[in-house]
């Protein structure tokens, strides 16, 4: 199947409001004492935000069943309808059939191991091993050491 032609870059603008909204939520997580000892929190949140926007296909600020389904297929881990529902209720605690950004971050940072989290971690690792490091690693100055 031929790849659909890339649309001219109007797509980026459409995301701006959502990007800003997720940025605000990230700030709340950064100020949350519950996560104050989380390593590299700011970097993690930046990654979660990108991931979430990739997932949120309808751009409504929530991830619904179809979005999770398509994402899992894209990650090469297709799931049945039932499995998808279970994944979503795992993330939301069963209170919603869509995943909000707060839910998403809470699962990713939380201690519970949800399927979604495992898949994300796995995908992250797969991406890391495919990516050739470009240039020397940034030098860490003494100040940035823990």
N, C-alpha and C positions, 0 to 999 in steps of 0.2 A: 504494500500500500504506500502511495506517495505521501510524504509528509506534507501537512498543510502549509501553505506559504506563510511566512511570518508577517503578521500585520504591521503596518507602520507604527512607530512607537507612540501610540496613544494609550496603550495598555498601562504604561507606567504611571500615568497621571491618575487613572481611575483608582489606583491603589493608595494614593496619597492619604486620603482621610483615614483609611483603615490603618495605615502605617503609623499615623500620628496617634490613633486611639490605642494601638498596641504598645506604642512607646510610653504612653501615660501609664498603662497597666504595668509595664516593665519597671517604671519608676517606683510604683507602689511596692512591687516585689523587692526592689533594692532597699527600700526603707523598712521592710518588714523584719522585725527582730527575729522572727522564726527562721529566717534564712541568712542571718547575719554572719554565720560561720561557714556558709557555702563557698567553696573555692571557685574563683573565676566567675562569680555570679553574673557580672555584667556581660561577659563574653557568652556565657550560656544563654542568657536571655536574648541576646542578639540573634543567636542561632535559632532559638525556639520561635522567635518572631518570624524569621524567614520561612521556617518549616510550616508554621501555622498558616501563613499567607499562601503557601503552595497548596496546602490542604483545603483551604477555604475557597472552594471552586465557585460558589455562588456569591462570594464577596459580601456576605451578610454579617460577617463577624462571628460566625459559628460554623462548626463542621458538622454536616449531617451525614446520614447513612451512605448516601450516594458518593459523597466526597471521600469518606473513609474507604469505601469499596474501590473507587477508582485509584486512590492513592496506594492501597495494598496491592492492586494489580500492577501498578507502575513499579512498586518495589519488588515485584516478583514473588509476592506472598499472598495470592488471592485467598479470600475467605468466603465462607458461606454466609447467607443472610443472617442466620442464627449466630454465627461466630461474631459477625460485625456488631449485631445488637448487644452481644455480651461484652464486646470490647468497649462499646460506648457506655454501657451502664457501669462497667468497671471504672471508667474514667470519671463519670459524673456522679457515681454513687447511686445510680438508678433514679435520680430525680429528673433527668431530662433525656430526650432522645437526640439532642445535639450537644456537641462539645464546645464549651466557651473557651476563650483563650486562658482565662483563669484556671479552668479545669485542667487544660492542657499543661500549663506550667506547673500546677500543683502536682500532677502525676509525674512529670519529668523530674522535678526536684524532690518529690516525696520518697519515702522509703518503700512504699508498696511497689511490687514489680508487676505492672500492668502489661498486657500484650503489646499495646501501642508503644510503650516505652522501650520494650525489648526490640521491637522492629526498628524504632528510630535509632537506638544505639547501634544496632547491627548495620543499619544503612550508613550511619556515620562512619563506622569502622571500614565498611566496604569502600566508601568514598575516599577515606584517608589512604587506603592502600593503593588506590588507583592514581592518586594525585602525586605527581613528582614534586618534591619540594623545590620551590623556586628561590634561588639565592641562598645566602647563608642565613641561619636563624638569627633573629634579632638578639643582640647582646643584652643580657639582663644586667642592669646596674644594681649596685648594692641596695639602693633604696627600695627596689621593687621586690626584693627577697622577703619571704614571710618572716 
